[in-house]
Amino acid sequence: MVEIRFTEASGDEGMRDELELQLLSELQRAGCFRSVAPAADEGETVKPSPDSIKLNIAVSELFEETTYDTSIAQRTDPMAPQELELLHTSRIRAVMRVALEHAASGVELRARSLRADGAHRPLILGEDARQAALLQATIEAAESVRRFVCKGGAKRLSKELRSIPGS
């Protein structure tokens, strides 16, 4: 079993929630673990089984940027056509440290720094380019995390678990 855990202050709460949903979906779809679950709430104490693994994610950088193809004067002109609302791009970049840890012993099995990017330019009036860029970045992050934690398959992970003293 793998348990997904975010460190405190790891990015925007909306991003964490979306990333957790994407990760749960991606890891369950990949099938590299028997079960995948979000971390237990703070008050709950659950004794980890000998083969439980924690997936710790620390979002160290969350960068958001909106670039406009028009000047401020053009965008604030009340006579400007509505199409000017489409002339911008939202970008989001997240840098995170991802670590697989043996839950019972706290031994780190593997860790890596990953980066995910999302960019979106609205196609229709009223479209939320930031939300679309955030979704794109979280999907990319979930796929990167899956590739990292499932690398080598179950055999490699079992071998790493057996190499832990006392397990």
VEXTOR-158483 format. One record per residue (C-alpha): z, y, x; chain; residue number from 1. Coordinates in nm, 4 decimals, padded with zeros to 6 digits, always signed. Each point is the difference from the previous one (the first is absolute). Layout:
! VEXTOR-158483
<voke pz="Z" py="Y" px="X" kette="A" nr="NUM"/>
...
! end
This chain:
! VEXTOR-158483
<voke pz="+00.0000" py="+00.0000" px="+00.0000" kette="A" nr="1"/>
<voke pz="-00.0721" py="+00.3518" px="+00.1178" kette="A" nr="2"/>
<voke pz="+00.1944" py="+00.3036" px="-00.1225" kette="A" nr="3"/>
<voke pz="-00.1563" py="+00.3476" px="+00.0212" kette="A" nr="4"/>
<voke pz="+00.2362" py="+00.2766" px="+00.1090" kette="A" nr="5"/>
<voke pz="-00.0618" py="+00.3703" px="+00.0728" kette="A" nr="6"/>
<voke pz="+00.2267" py="+00.1959" px="+00.2324" kette="A" nr="7"/>
<voke pz="+00.1595" py="+00.3135" px="-00.1403" kette="A" nr="8"/>
<voke pz="-00.2161" py="+00.3112" px="-00.0157" kette="A" nr="9"/>
<voke pz="-00.3174" py="-00.2009" px="+00.0526" kette="A" nr="10"/>
<voke pz="-00.2568" py="+00.2390" px="-00.1335" kette="A" nr="11"/>
<voke pz="-00.0545" py="+00.1253" px="-00.3510" kette="A" nr="12"/>
<voke pz="+00.1791" py="-00.2031" px="-00.2707" kette="A" nr="13"/>
<voke pz="-00.3199" py="-00.0264" px="-00.2048" kette="A" nr="14"/>
<voke pz="-00.1819" py="-00.1315" px="+00.3033" kette="A" nr="15"/>
<voke pz="+00.2756" py="-00.2563" px="+00.0712" kette="A" nr="16"/>
<voke pz="-00.0113" py="-00.1241" px="-00.3589" kette="A" nr="17"/>
<voke pz="-00.3796" py="-00.0283" px="+00.0037" kette="A" nr="18"/>
<voke pz="+00.0032" py="-00.1640" px="+00.3443" kette="A" nr="19"/>
<voke pz="+00.2618" py="-00.2523" px="-00.1120" kette="A" nr="20"/>
<voke pz="-00.2123" py="-00.0964" px="-00.3036" kette="A" nr="21"/>
<voke pz="-00.3121" py="-00.0317" px="+00.2163" kette="A" nr="22"/>
<voke pz="+00.1888" py="-00.2054" px="+00.2620" kette="A" nr="23"/>
<voke pz="+00.1463" py="-00.2377" px="-00.2568" kette="A" nr="24"/>
<voke pz="-00.3446" py="-00.0527" px="-00.1487" kette="A" nr="25"/>
<voke pz="-00.1744" py="-00.0360" px="+00.3380" kette="A" nr="26"/>
<voke pz="+00.2552" py="-00.2441" px="+00.1476" kette="A" nr="27"/>
<voke pz="+00.0156" py="-00.2126" px="-00.3156" kette="A" nr="28"/>
<voke pz="-00.3801" py="-00.0124" px="-00.0118" kette="A" nr="29"/>
<voke pz="-00.0208" py="-00.0978" px="+00.3684" kette="A" nr="30"/>
<voke pz="+00.2421" py="-00.2890" px="-00.0526" kette="A" nr="31"/>
<voke pz="+00.1443" py="+00.0072" px="+00.3530" kette="A" nr="32"/>
<voke pz="+00.3576" py="-00.0199" px="-00.1363" kette="A" nr="33"/>
<voke pz="+00.1540" py="-00.2258" px="-00.2634" kette="A" nr="34"/>
<voke pz="+00.1363" py="+00.3036" px="-00.1820" kette="A" nr="35"/>
<voke pz="+00.0004" py="+00.3770" px="+00.0387" kette="A" nr="36"/>
<voke pz="+00.2556" py="+00.2347" px="-00.1545" kette="A" nr="37"/>
<voke pz="+00.1188" py="+00.3586" px="+00.0300" kette="A" nr="38"/>
<voke pz="+00.3343" py="+00.0441" px="+00.1759" kette="A" nr="39"/>
<voke pz="+00.3159" py="-00.0442" px="-00.2055" kette="A" nr="40"/>
<voke pz="+00.1688" py="+00.3202" px="-00.1164" kette="A" nr="41"/>
<voke pz="+00.2641" py="+00.1558" px="+00.2251" kette="A" nr="42"/>
<voke pz="+00.2970" py="-00.1347" px="-00.1995" kette="A" nr="43"/>
<voke pz="-00.1302" py="-00.3556" px="-00.0174" kette="A" nr="44"/>
<voke pz="+00.0940" py="-00.2434" px="+00.2739" kette="A" nr="45"/>
<voke pz="-00.2278" py="-00.2967" px="+00.0298" kette="A" nr="46"/>
<voke pz="+00.0612" py="-00.2633" px="+00.2667" kette="A" nr="47"/>
<voke pz="-00.3325" py="-00.0541" px="+00.1755" kette="A" nr="48"/>
<voke pz="-00.1332" py="-00.3530" px="+00.0284" kette="A" nr="49"/>
<voke pz="-00.0701" py="-00.1315" px="+00.3532" kette="A" nr="50"/>
<voke pz="-00.3744" py="+00.0528" px="-00.0406" kette="A" nr="51"/>
<voke pz="+00.0163" py="+00.3463" px="-00.1642" kette="A" nr="52"/>
<voke pz="-00.1823" py="+00.2836" px="+00.1696" kette="A" nr="53"/>
<voke pz="+00.0383" py="+00.3750" px="-00.0472" kette="A" nr="54"/>
<voke pz="-00.3002" py="+00.2267" px="+00.0229" kette="A" nr="55"/>
<voke pz="+00.1391" py="+00.3362" px="+00.1113" kette="A" nr="56"/>
<voke pz="-00.2260" py="+00.3021" px="-00.0391" kette="A" nr="57"/>
<voke pz="+00.0848" py="+00.3417" px="+00.1410" kette="A" nr="58"/>
<voke pz="-00.2457" py="+00.2759" px="-00.0880" kette="A" nr="59"/>
<voke pz="+00.0374" py="+00.2359" px="+00.2962" kette="A" nr="60"/>
<voke pz="-00.2724" py="+00.2486" px="-00.0874" kette="A" nr="61"/>
<voke pz="-00.1556" py="+00.1023" px="-00.3279" kette="A" nr="62"/>
<voke pz="-00.2688" py="+00.2632" px="+00.0434" kette="A" nr="63"/>
<voke pz="-00.1764" py="+00.1657" px="-00.2926" kette="A" nr="64"/>
<voke pz="-00.2850" py="+00.2464" px="+00.0238" kette="A" nr="65"/>
<voke pz="-00.2370" py="+00.1646" px="-00.2438" kette="A" nr="66"/>
<voke pz="-00.3141" py="+00.1613" px="+00.1368" kette="A" nr="67"/>
<voke pz="-00.2074" py="+00.2359" px="-00.2109" kette="A" nr="68"/>
<voke pz="-00.3724" py="+00.0630" px="+00.0287" kette="A" nr="69"/>
<voke pz="+00.0369" py="+00.3477" px="-00.1506" kette="A" nr="70"/>
<voke pz="+00.2015" py="+00.3097" px="+00.0874" kette="A" nr="71"/>
<voke pz="+00.3214" py="+00.0998" px="-00.1754" kette="A" nr="72"/>
<voke pz="-00.1839" py="+00.2959" px="-00.1530" kette="A" nr="73"/>
<voke pz="-00.2608" py="-00.2305" px="-00.1534" kette="A" nr="74"/>
<voke pz="+00.2649" py="-00.2400" px="-00.1347" kette="A" nr="75"/>
<voke pz="+00.2096" py="+00.2756" px="-00.1595" kette="A" nr="76"/>
<voke pz="-00.2915" py="+00.1869" px="-00.1559" kette="A" nr="77"/>
<voke pz="+00.0381" py="-00.0382" px="-00.3796" kette="A" nr="78"/>
<voke pz="-00.3781" py="+00.0199" px="-00.0383" kette="A" nr="79"/>
<voke pz="-00.0634" py="-00.2854" px="+00.2457" kette="A" nr="80"/>
<voke pz="-00.1560" py="-00.3150" px="-00.1447" kette="A" nr="81"/>
<voke pz="+00.2327" py="-00.2919" px="-00.0707" kette="A" nr="82"/>
<voke pz="-00.1983" py="-00.2146" px="+00.2423" kette="A" nr="83"/>
<voke pz="+00.1845" py="+00.1744" px="+00.2846" kette="A" nr="84"/>
<voke pz="+00.2991" py="-00.2203" px="-00.0934" kette="A" nr="85"/>
<voke pz="-00.1965" py="-00.2948" px="+00.1390" kette="A" nr="86"/>
<voke pz="-00.0534" py="+00.1570" px="+00.3409" kette="A" nr="87"/>
<voke pz="+00.3046" py="-00.1346" px="+00.1825" kette="A" nr="88"/>
<voke pz="+00.1149" py="-00.3193" px="+00.1693" kette="A" nr="89"/>
<voke pz="+00.3532" py="-00.1423" px="+00.0062" kette="A" nr="90"/>
<voke pz="+00.1055" py="-00.2069" px="+00.2994" kette="A" nr="91"/>
<voke pz="+00.3136" py="-00.2061" px="+00.0507" kette="A" nr="92"/>
<voke pz="+00.1047" py="-00.1825" px="+00.3143" kette="A" nr="93"/>
<voke pz="+00.3052" py="-00.2218" px="+00.0329" kette="A" nr="94"/>
<voke pz="+00.1329" py="-00.1393" px="+00.3265" kette="A" nr="95"/>
<voke pz="+00.2508" py="-00.2791" px="-00.0354" kette="A" nr="96"/>
<voke pz="+00.1899" py="-00.2519" px="+00.2071" kette="A" nr="97"/>
<voke pz="-00.0144" py="-00.3458" px="-00.1495" kette="A" nr="98"/>
<voke pz="+00.2365" py="-00.2743" px="+00.1162" kette="A" nr="99"/>
<voke pz="+00.0536" py="-00.3605" px="-00.1065" kette="A" nr="100"/>
<voke pz="+00.3633" py="-00.0983" px="+00.0415" kette="A" nr="101"/>
<voke pz="+00.1826" py="-00.3310" px="-00.0469" kette="A" nr="102"/>
<voke pz="+00.2361" py="+00.0880" px="-00.2865" kette="A" nr="103"/>
<voke pz="+00.2931" py="-00.2231" px="+00.0994" kette="A" nr="104"/>
<voke pz="+00.0179" py="+00.0931" px="+00.3701" kette="A" nr="105"/>
<voke pz="-00.1580" py="+00.3458" px="+00.0022" kette="A" nr="106"/>
<voke pz="-00.2344" py="-00.1037" px="+00.2838" kette="A" nr="107"/>
<voke pz="-00.3268" py="+00.1933" px="-00.0017" kette="A" nr="108"/>
<voke pz="-00.2950" py="-00.2414" px="+00.0023" kette="A" nr="109"/>
<voke pz="-00.2778" py="+00.2554" px="+00.0459" kette="A" nr="110"/>
<voke pz="-00.0565" py="+00.3709" px="-00.0468" kette="A" nr="111"/>
<voke pz="-00.2887" py="+00.2410" px="+00.0086" kette="A" nr="112"/>
<voke pz="-00.0828" py="+00.3604" px="-00.0765" kette="A" nr="113"/>
<voke pz="-00.2729" py="+00.0338" px="-00.2640" kette="A" nr="114"/>
<voke pz="-00.1935" py="+00.2940" px="-00.1380" kette="A" nr="115"/>
<voke pz="-00.1664" py="+00.0366" px="-00.3391" kette="A" nr="116"/>
<voke pz="-00.2320" py="+00.2781" px="-00.1128" kette="A" nr="117"/>
<voke pz="-00.1324" py="+00.1076" px="-00.3357" kette="A" nr="118"/>
<voke pz="-00.2430" py="+00.2780" px="-00.0884" kette="A" nr="119"/>
<voke pz="-00.1503" py="+00.0967" px="-00.3316" kette="A" nr="120"/>
<voke pz="-00.2249" py="+00.2720" px="-00.1346" kette="A" nr="121"/>
<voke pz="+00.0108" py="+00.0416" px="-00.3796" kette="A" nr="122"/>
<voke pz="-00.3136" py="-00.1045" px="-00.1836" kette="A" nr="123"/>
<voke pz="+00.0861" py="+00.1353" px="-00.3438" kette="A" nr="124"/>
<voke pz="+00.1936" py="+00.3052" px="-00.1179" kette="A" nr="125"/>
<voke pz="+00.3712" py="-00.0666" px="-00.0357" kette="A" nr="126"/>
<voke pz="+00.0032" py="-00.2997" px="+00.2349" kette="A" nr="127"/>
<voke pz="+00.3132" py="-00.0164" px="+00.2195" kette="A" nr="128"/>
<voke pz="-00.1389" py="-00.0324" px="+00.3530" kette="A" nr="129"/>
<voke pz="+00.3495" py="-00.0266" px="+00.1542" kette="A" nr="130"/>
<voke pz="+00.0937" py="-00.2965" px="-00.2185" kette="A" nr="131"/>
<voke pz="-00.3292" py="-00.1751" px="+00.0772" kette="A" nr="132"/>
<voke pz="+00.0482" py="+00.0580" px="+00.3758" kette="A" nr="133"/>
<voke pz="+00.3570" py="-00.1310" px="-00.0256" kette="A" nr="134"/>
<voke pz="-00.1196" py="-00.3146" px="-00.1774" kette="A" nr="135"/>
<voke pz="-00.2697" py="-00.0534" px="+00.2621" kette="A" nr="136"/>
<voke pz="+00.2556" py="+00.0419" px="+00.2830" kette="A" nr="137"/>
<voke pz="+00.2486" py="-00.2421" px="-00.1596" kette="A" nr="138"/>
<voke pz="-00.2698" py="-00.2638" px="-00.0555" kette="A" nr="139"/>
<voke pz="-00.1066" py="+00.0322" px="+00.3650" kette="A" nr="140"/>
<voke pz="+00.3654" py="-00.0176" px="+00.1115" kette="A" nr="141"/>
<voke pz="+00.0653" py="-00.3124" px="-00.2086" kette="A" nr="142"/>
<voke pz="-00.3091" py="-00.1718" px="+00.1418" kette="A" nr="143"/>
<voke pz="+00.1014" py="+00.0918" px="+00.3576" kette="A" nr="144"/>
<voke pz="+00.3542" py="-00.1284" px="-00.0528" kette="A" nr="145"/>
<voke pz="-00.1333" py="-00.3246" px="-00.1502" kette="A" nr="146"/>
<voke pz="-00.2335" py="-00.0559" px="+00.2952" kette="A" nr="147"/>
<voke pz="+00.2910" py="+00.0597" px="+00.2389" kette="A" nr="148"/>
<voke pz="+00.2653" py="-00.2156" px="-00.1687" kette="A" nr="149"/>
<voke pz="-00.2352" py="-00.2847" px="-00.0933" kette="A" nr="150"/>
<voke pz="-00.1647" py="-00.0078" px="+00.3444" kette="A" nr="151"/>
<voke pz="-00.0024" py="-00.3544" px="+00.1317" kette="A" nr="152"/>
<voke pz="+00.1017" py="-00.1487" px="-00.3350" kette="A" nr="153"/>
<voke pz="+00.3037" py="-00.2016" px="-00.1012" kette="A" nr="154"/>
<voke pz="-00.0065" py="-00.2217" px="+00.3109" kette="A" nr="155"/>
<voke pz="+00.0412" py="+00.2942" px="+00.2359" kette="A" nr="156"/>
<voke pz="+00.2798" py="+00.1486" px="-00.2098" kette="A" nr="157"/>
<voke pz="+00.1797" py="-00.3367" px="-00.0185" kette="A" nr="158"/>
<voke pz="-00.0244" py="-00.0270" px="+00.3779" kette="A" nr="159"/>
<voke pz="+00.1460" py="+00.3512" px="+00.0386" kette="A" nr="160"/>
<voke pz="+00.2865" py="-00.0896" px="-00.2373" kette="A" nr="161"/>
<voke pz="+00.0769" py="-00.3225" px="+00.1908" kette="A" nr="162"/>
<voke pz="+00.0191" py="+00.1955" px="+00.3273" kette="A" nr="163"/>
<voke pz="+00.3009" py="+00.1973" px="-00.1300" kette="A" nr="164"/>
<voke pz="+00.3245" py="-00.1346" px="+00.1513" kette="A" nr="165"/>
<voke pz="+00.2195" py="-00.1691" px="-00.2611" kette="A" nr="166"/>
<voke pz="-00.2699" py="-00.0462" px="-00.2615" kette="A" nr="167"/>
! end
